[in-house]
Amino acid sequence: MAFSHILLGTGTKPTHPVVRRISASDLMQALTRGYNDFAAMPSHAVFLCVIYPLLGLLLIAMTLGYSMPLAFPLAAGFALIGPLAAIGLYELSRRREAGLDFSAGHVLDVLHSPSLAAIVSLGFLLMTIFLIWLAVAEAIYVANFGYGAPTSIPQFVDDLFNTSSGWNLIIGGTGVGFLFAVLTLTISAVSFPLLLDRDVGAAVALLTSIRVVATNPVTMALWGLIVAALLVIGSVAFFLGLTVVIPVLGHATWHLYRKAVEPDPNPHTAYQPRDRSYRSAADFPAALFPARR
């Protein structure tokens, strides 16, 4: 029964949300509203996302010491887990849209969502795709250069741009990476925001995201290009620009979900986070007993 809830959500019959057709103007509106959310709570968003570029720098520094050719695939692969990393931003946008308190502490309200198990399962799927991408990227390098690692960064750059094997690596790696990016966009375009909004289960959320992309292939391809371009721009200055780019994209993704999926005609009662009401120290002994609360 628990497994069925993870896949299909509440009820005996899965409810499939209605998907809309969207245009390029809807993407611009989603980005504008995403920026407005960021402007309303920049300190929250930067705090949530600053760990992302720092983690990227740390992992790339470690990679340069042991497996230099994996540095770029590792940096590019972060986009594959971006939809999961932005889950807290979706929650803040959801609360702001609903007129609720959207202070930074409410990011943890995700832990009280009835769809938490489904969110975790989809997150595990994205992490698996990320690890497979790294394995495939390493295999492409080995196929072109063998198992020997370059002795220095200048040598690696020279081999990359001045040899046929290097260009095979660039073209092949970019092509395969593009396929991984398309797969990730297809299954996660709206799946995480949908799970925060409704308890529909991981399978329904994933299928709905696929339907959104299938219904709007050109528009969603444009969205993927916008995301990729902004991530590249944000990564130029040692990933520091990502502290702005990621939260704007995260908030915008929530609004893209609102554009692409019809609202639930029978919305469920919003999940209630744990009571955070202030309690005085004078209430200490009595507060331990439920009958006195």
N, C-alpha and C positions, 0 to 999 in steps of 0.2 A: 504493500500500500504506500509506504514511504517512497519507494522507487517510482511508483506511478505518479505521485505528486510532483516529484522532481521533474519528470518528463512532461506531464500534461496539466499540472496545476490543480486547482480545486474542481470538484464536480466529476461526474462519471464520463461526461462527453467533453472533449476539448473544444474551446471556443476560439475560432480563428478570427482575429481582428480584420476589419475592412481596410484595404490598402488604397491610397489615393494616387492619382497622377500628380507629379510635381514638375516644376520648371526651374530654369536657372534663376529666375527672380525669387523663387522660394529659397534657394540656397543663399542668395544675398541677404534676404530677410533673416534667415537663421543665423548667419554670421553676424549681422547687425545686432540681433537680440542676444547672441552669445557675448559680443563685446559689451553690451549694456549690462549683462549679468556680471561680467568681469569688473566693469567700472564700479558696480554697486558693492562688490566685495573683493577688491584686489588683494588685500592682505591675506584673506582666506585662501584664494586660489594660488597665489605665489607660494604660500607656506606649504600647501598640499603638493605642489608640483616642483618645488626647488630640489626635492630629493631625486627627481627623475633625471635631470642633467648631471647631478653629482654622481649618481649611480652609474650613469653612462660613462662619465670621465674615468671613474674608478675601474670599471670593468675593461674599458679600452686600454688604460694604462697597464693593467694586469695582462691583457692579451698581447700588447706590444712586447712584453717581456718573455712570453712563452710561445705565442702563435700569431705573429704579426699579420699574416693574411686574413685572419678572422676579425680584425679590428673594424673594417668597413661593414661586413655582414652583420656584426654585432650591433653597430650603431644603426644600420638600416632596419635591423630586425626589431628594434624597440617599437617601431610603428605597429608591429603585429600584436603587441600586448597593450597598445595605447587605449583601446576601448575599455579594457579592464581597469587600467590605471586611472581612468577618468570617472570611475563609478561614483566617487564622492562628489564630483562636480555636477553630475546629473542630478544627484539628490538635492544639492543646493538650488539648482535651477528649478527643480520640481517644487520645492518649498516656496521659493520666491514667487513663482507663477501662481501658486495657490494662496498667496497672501499670508503665509506662515512665517514664523521666525526663521531666518536663514543664517544665523550665526555659525561660526566655524565648528562648534561642538556638535551640530546636527549632522555632520558628515557621518558620524558613527551610528546614526539612526538606520543606516543600511543594514546593520547587524540585526535589527528587529523586523526586517522585511519578511513577510511570509514566503517570498521567492528566494530567500538567501541560499538554500541548497541548490536551486537551479542556477543562480548567479555563480556560485562556486564551481559547479560542473562545467559551465560555459567558459569560465576563467581557466579551468584546467585544460580545456580543449585548446584555447589560445596559446597557453604555455607549451603544450605539446607541439603545436604548429611551429612556434618559435624555435624550439629545440631541434625539430626536424629540419628547419631552414638552416640552422647552423651546421648540422651534419651534412646536408647537401652542399652548402657553400664550401665546406672543407673538402668534400669529395671532388668538387669541380676544380679546386686549386691543385689537389694531388694529381688529377688527371692531366693537368697542363704543366705542372712544375715538379711533380714527384713529391716525395716525403721530406726532402730537405728544406729547411726554413731559411729565408734570406738572412744574411749576417747583419744587415743594417737597413734603416729606412731608405737612405738614398739608393742602395742597391735594389731594394724592392720596387721603388718608384721607377727606376730605370728599366728593370725587367718588365714592369707592367705596361709601360708606354712605348718601349723601343724593341719589343720582340713580338713575334706572331703569337706565341703562347700567352703573352700578356693581354693582347687584344682578344684572343679567344676567351680568356678568363673574364675580361670586362663584358664582352657581348653575351657570353653564356650565363655569367652570374647575374647580369642585369635582366636577362630574359626570364630566368627561373625565379628571380626575386619578384619580378612583375607578377608572375602567376601566383606566388604566395600572397602578394598584396591583394590581388583580385579575390582570392579565396577568403582572406580575412575580412575584407570589406563586405563581401557578399553575406557572410554569416553573422557579422557583428554590426552592420550599419545602424540597426535600430533595436537589436535584441536586448542589450542591457538596459536602455531606457524603458523598453516595454516591460521588462521584468520588474523594474522599480514601480511602474505605474499599475501593473496588473499581475495577479498570480496565475499566469497562464502555463507555466512550465517551460523547461529548457527547449524541448522539441518544438513547441508552438512558437516560441520566441525566435528560434533559429529559422524555422520555416517562414515566418512572417518577414524576417529580414531578407531572405532569398526572394520572396514575392515582391518586396519593395524594389529590389534591384532589377528583377525581371520585368516589372511593370514600368520602370523608369531607367532603362539601361544607359541612355545618353546622359541624362541628368546625373545619375549616380557615378558615371565615369568622370564627369566634370567635377563632382564632389571629391572623388578620389584624387584627381589631379590637383585640386585646390589644397587638400590636406597634405599631399606629398610636397607641393611647392612651399607651403608655410613651414613644414617641418624642416625642409632643407635650409630655408632662410633662418629659422630659429637655431639651427645647429651650427651656423657659420662661425659665430663668435664663441667657440668652446661650449656650445650647447646652452649658453646663458639665455639666449632669446627664447628658449623653450619654456622658460618660467612665465612668459606671456602667451606664447603661441598655444601651448597645451591647454591652459585653462579656457582661452577663447574658443578653441576647437571643441573642448569638452562641453562647455555650455551650449555652443551652437548645435552640437549633436542632439542634445535634448530637444531643441526647437525644431531641428530637422525631423525628429521622430514625430513631433506634434503635427508637422506639415504632411508627413507621409502616411500616417495611420489615423483613421477615424477615431474620435473619442469613444470610450466605452459607454453605450447607452444605459447600462446598469452598473455604474462604478461600485466597486466594493468599498467597504468602510476602510478608511486610511489606517494603516497600522499605527499603533500607539507606542512610542518609545517609552522607555522606563521613566518613571516619575522623577523629575529633577527638582522638585520643590525644596525650598530651603528648610532645614530643620535646626532648631536651636540645640546647643549642647545641653541645655536644661532638660530636654526630652530624652536624654540618653537611655535610662533604664527602660522607660515605658515604650520607646520606639522599637525595642527589640521584639515586642509582642504584637502580632498582627491585630489582635482584638482591640488594641489601644491606638492603632494608626488611623 
